[in-house]
Amino acid sequence: MFKRVGLFLLTNIAVMVLLSIVVFILERFFGISLSGNGYIFVVAIVIGFGGAFISLALSKWMAKRAYNIVLITSDNISSLDKKERIVWDVVSDLADRNHIKMPEVGIYKDMDPNAFATGATKNSSLVAVSTGLLESMDEAAIEGVVAHEMAHILNGDMVTMTLLQGVLNTFVIFFARVVANIISNFLDEELSWLAYYGVVILLEIIFGIFASIIVMAFSRHREFKADEGSAKFVGKEKMIAGLQALKKMQHLAGGEKSKLASMKISTKKKGGIMALFSSHPDLDDRIKKLEELSI
């Protein structure tokens, strides 16, 4: 679940770094000046939204290769076991009911019980589940989790995340360069360019940390909405079952030195400032909201 957000953010950062290097080369070695605040804002928009939308466009391709996802197709659908068939059937049913193109459905090998949805649009999306999830959850829980991922697609969460990330990228890049310009003006001309880019890098890191707090807050909000969507699609009992299964596995991982201890699920409640950087709400909070939900 949280892997979807991490993959998107990492790709976004990589593209932003690449575009920033291109701008640096143009300014430093080709004499193309982009130092005025008007130009800086244009560059910030290009890099900020460019990084976000390129990340979105590549998200499905990257996910398939990052997790070695095996797609379910007409050639292998007959060989699916009962739980794998549930994944396919839930995706197919919800796609038909909501009049969108059938998302690609895949399974990847990972002991981490996880699932995610990604893709540039509702009609070009992917739902993937791990073998760990299929092995550790019962049929009702699997149905709830898959419906949760379909809710992300139907809510357009990836596009909304991209727009938010683009806006935040733009302001991070713009204000980092404005402040760097001011500081470099007080330094010797021979050192000003070095100081400028040093300050830019430092401020982009600092401003980026604050921007990530906003991104994570939105991520937590959309998890609640996806839980609600799953409850409406297949019943809140099934989504609650999925969350309770995750909670149980987290408890086992913390209580014994078993293979569960190496799972990467981040479901423990984070306290203090670290709670601001959590992409998912606490499991107990999610279960409580679902129990209070009237459908």
Buried (B, 14 or more C-beta within 10 A) or exposed (E): BBBBBEBBBEBBBBBBBEBBEEBBEBBEEEEEEBBEEEEBBEBBBBBBBBBBBBBBBBBBBBBBEEBEBBEBEEEEEEEBEEBBBBBBBBBEBBBEEEEBEBBBBBBBEBBBBBBBBBBBBBEBBBBBBBBBBBEBBEBBBBBBBBBBBBBBBBBBBBBEBBBBBBBBBBBBBBBBBBBBBEBBEEEEEEEBBEBBBBBBBEBBEEBBEEBBEBBBBBBBEBBBBBBBBBBBBBBBEBBBBBBBBBBBBBEBBEEEEEEBEEBEBEBBEEEEEEEBEBBBBBBEBBBEBBEEBEE
